[in-house]
Amino acid sequence: MSDEPDPPVVPDEQLRANGWELVEESVETMAQLPAMQVRGTTLEYDDMRMRTALEEATDGELSHRIRFFAATRIGFRPQLPLGVSAAMVGAQIRSAATDKFIDRLEGNGLVDIDRQDSTRLRVDNGKRARLKRFRAVDPFEGVEETLPLDCLIAIWTDGKEAMIVTTGYPAVSVAERTGIEDPDGILATSSETLREEVISLLKAVE
């Protein structure tokens, strides 16, 4: 039996219905605490509906990730001792997860990453998540304008586990910003609608 965390439970039907596809499943060390490793199993998704709309609108010249969504279940190696919950090391988890999130944004080519705000959010299972929002800029090679993104990281604990959900979406309409339009109007979707969808996905993870 594996001692790695189980994959997170995600809203598969909602993801499929909105054009998201799983692009990677990974297991990694998220942080090293004095007596244990913080391990994470991650499912990462790409919004293929928006990517495909961009490809078709540019006759295949541009293939670019516009939105991303990932969910991670956190476990510990060795397991937390009796009487110790993940909440007791919550500050270390949040710090390590936020640092890794910023590293990944930079690794994906985003620039001018700036923290905006932090709020609380109740997810569907009743737990309260800490939600942080960052503003970043996607250079969006191949078009004249860059694309600002709102990037979110939500973290909550549940017994001896923790959950991390990260996502990023355009802070403005892609069509309005770039002038690229598709027949179905997918690239014209407002930032508010894109945010509502990813927040709904985020809250459904368990």
VMD Tcl script that draws the C-alpha trace (Angstrom):
set ca {
  {0.00 0.00 0.00}
  {1.41 3.40 -1.00}
  {2.15 5.91 1.74}
  {1.63 8.77 -0.70}
  {-1.47 10.97 -0.41}
  {-4.46 9.86 -2.46}
  {-5.30 12.07 -5.42}
  {-7.76 14.82 -4.54}
  {-11.41 14.32 -5.39}
  {-12.37 16.83 -8.09}
  {-15.72 17.62 -9.76}
  {-15.04 15.54 -12.88}
  {-18.38 16.15 -14.59}
  {-18.17 19.90 -14.11}
  {-14.59 19.96 -15.37}
  {-15.45 17.95 -18.50}
  {-18.58 20.00 -19.21}
  {-16.53 23.20 -19.20}
  {-13.73 21.92 -21.41}
  {-11.04 21.16 -18.82}
  {-8.67 18.25 -19.45}
  {-6.24 16.55 -17.10}
  {-2.72 17.24 -18.34}
  {-0.58 15.97 -15.48}
  {-0.71 13.92 -12.28}
  {2.31 14.22 -10.03}
  {3.59 13.45 -6.53}
  {6.26 15.61 -4.95}
  {7.74 16.89 -1.71}
  {6.09 20.23 -0.98}
  {8.18 21.07 2.10}
  {10.63 19.56 4.56}
  {9.70 20.06 8.21}
  {12.10 19.19 11.05}
  {10.75 15.67 11.56}
  {8.79 14.93 8.39}
  {8.25 15.56 4.70}
  {5.15 17.30 3.42}
  {4.07 15.31 0.36}
  {1.51 16.34 -2.25}
  {-0.41 14.49 -4.96}
  {-1.54 16.92 -7.64}
  {-3.98 16.82 -10.54}
  {-3.39 19.63 -13.05}
  {-5.91 20.71 -15.69}
  {-5.81 22.92 -18.78}
  {-8.84 24.77 -20.16}
  {-8.78 23.14 -23.58}
  {-11.98 24.88 -24.68}
  {-10.27 28.28 -24.51}
  {-7.01 26.93 -25.92}
  {-8.85 25.38 -28.88}
  {-10.85 28.56 -29.47}
  {-7.59 30.50 -29.67}
  {-6.05 27.98 -32.07}
  {-9.07 28.04 -34.37}
  {-9.35 31.84 -34.26}
  {-5.72 32.17 -35.38}
  {-5.76 29.31 -37.92}
  {-3.45 27.28 -35.71}
  {-0.81 29.99 -35.32}
  {-1.32 30.31 -31.56}
  {-1.63 27.47 -29.07}
  {-1.48 28.92 -25.61}
  {-2.67 28.00 -22.13}
  {-5.15 30.66 -21.02}
  {-6.55 29.15 -17.80}
  {-5.19 26.54 -15.43}
  {-6.57 24.65 -12.45}
  {-4.81 22.26 -10.08}
  {-5.76 20.45 -6.89}
  {-3.32 18.90 -4.40}
  {-3.90 16.61 -1.45}
  {-1.25 17.00 1.24}
  {-0.02 14.16 3.45}
  {2.97 13.61 5.69}
  {5.87 11.17 5.74}
  {5.98 9.78 8.37}
  {2.33 10.27 9.20}
  {1.41 12.80 11.84}
  {1.45 11.27 15.33}
  {-1.70 10.58 17.31}
  {-3.25 13.78 18.56}
  {-1.54 16.01 15.99}
  {-3.60 17.47 13.13}
  {-2.56 19.18 9.91}
  {-3.94 22.44 11.31}
  {-1.10 22.43 13.85}
  {1.42 22.85 11.02}
  {-0.94 24.91 8.88}
  {1.27 28.00 8.87}
  {4.24 26.03 7.51}
  {2.03 24.40 4.87}
  {0.62 27.74 3.72}
  {4.06 29.35 3.54}
  {5.62 26.47 1.59}
  {2.63 26.13 -0.75}
  {2.57 29.85 -1.52}
  {6.29 29.91 -2.27}
  {5.93 26.91 -4.58}
  {2.91 28.50 -6.28}
  {4.89 31.64 -7.09}
  {7.78 29.50 -8.35}
  {5.40 27.67 -10.68}
  {3.90 30.88 -12.00}
  {7.40 32.11 -12.80}
  {8.31 28.73 -14.30}
  {5.32 29.01 -16.62}
  {6.62 32.30 -17.94}
  {4.42 34.72 -16.00}
  {5.98 38.02 -14.93}
  {5.22 40.98 -12.62}
  {3.70 38.69 -9.98}
  {2.19 40.76 -7.20}
  {0.10 39.73 -4.20}
  {-3.28 41.47 -4.14}
  {-5.38 40.31 -1.18}
  {-6.27 37.45 1.15}
  {-9.75 36.34 2.21}
  {-11.58 33.41 3.78}
  {-13.77 31.10 1.74}
  {-16.04 28.28 2.89}
  {-15.76 25.25 0.61}
  {-18.54 22.79 -0.10}
  {-17.54 20.33 2.64}
  {-17.86 23.08 5.25}
  {-14.16 23.73 5.79}
  {-12.83 27.29 5.70}
  {-10.04 27.97 3.23}
  {-7.51 30.78 3.16}
  {-7.69 32.29 -0.33}
  {-4.86 34.45 -1.66}
  {-5.00 36.34 -4.95}
  {-2.02 37.34 -7.04}
  {-1.94 39.45 -10.18}
  {0.49 38.28 -12.86}
  {1.17 39.12 -16.50}
  {1.28 36.57 -19.31}
  {3.60 37.88 -22.07}
  {1.36 36.02 -24.55}
  {3.86 35.70 -27.35}
  {2.41 36.13 -30.82}
  {0.10 39.04 -30.00}
  {0.83 42.70 -29.39}
  {-0.76 42.91 -25.95}
  {0.17 41.10 -22.76}
  {-2.60 39.36 -20.79}
  {-3.10 40.10 -17.06}
  {-4.11 37.08 -14.98}
  {-5.66 36.72 -11.56}
  {-4.02 33.72 -9.88}
  {-5.56 32.15 -6.78}
  {-4.29 29.74 -4.17}
  {-6.68 28.27 -1.61}
  {-5.48 26.16 1.33}
  {-7.43 24.36 4.03}
  {-6.82 21.53 6.49}
  {-8.97 18.48 7.15}
  {-7.89 16.20 9.98}
  {-4.45 14.84 9.18}
  {-4.54 16.13 5.59}
  {-4.57 19.47 3.84}
  {-5.86 20.60 0.48}
  {-4.35 23.13 -1.91}
  {-6.14 24.42 -5.00}
  {-4.48 26.79 -7.46}
  {-5.94 28.43 -10.52}
  {-5.37 31.30 -12.91}
  {-7.68 33.08 -15.33}
  {-7.61 36.25 -17.45}
  {-8.34 39.41 -15.48}
  {-9.90 40.87 -18.66}
  {-11.69 39.41 -21.67}
  {-9.14 37.78 -23.99}
  {-10.96 39.07 -27.05}
  {-11.14 42.61 -25.68}
  {-7.46 42.60 -24.71}
  {-6.00 40.97 -27.81}
  {-8.54 41.67 -30.52}
  {-8.74 37.93 -31.27}
  {-12.32 36.71 -31.61}
  {-13.78 33.26 -32.17}
  {-17.20 32.45 -33.69}
  {-18.60 31.03 -30.45}
  {-17.51 33.98 -28.33}
  {-15.48 31.84 -25.95}
  {-12.56 34.28 -25.96}
  {-15.00 37.10 -25.17}
  {-16.01 35.50 -21.86}
  {-15.80 38.08 -19.09}
  {-13.30 37.83 -16.26}
  {-16.18 37.72 -13.77}
  {-17.68 34.64 -15.45}
  {-14.27 32.91 -15.60}
  {-13.74 33.63 -11.90}
  {-17.17 32.33 -10.91}
  {-16.46 29.05 -12.68}
  {-13.06 28.43 -11.09}
  {-14.36 29.37 -7.64}
  {-17.15 26.81 -8.09}
  {-14.58 24.18 -9.08}
  {-12.31 25.12 -6.18}
  {-15.10 24.82 -3.60}
  {-16.05 21.34 -4.86}
  {-12.59 19.80 -4.31}
  {-12.23 17.40 -1.38}
}
mol new
graphics top color blue
foreach p $ca { graphics top sphere $p radius 0.5 }
foreach p [lrange $ca 0 end-1] q [lrange $ca 1 end] { graphics top cylinder $p $q radius 0.2 }
display resetview
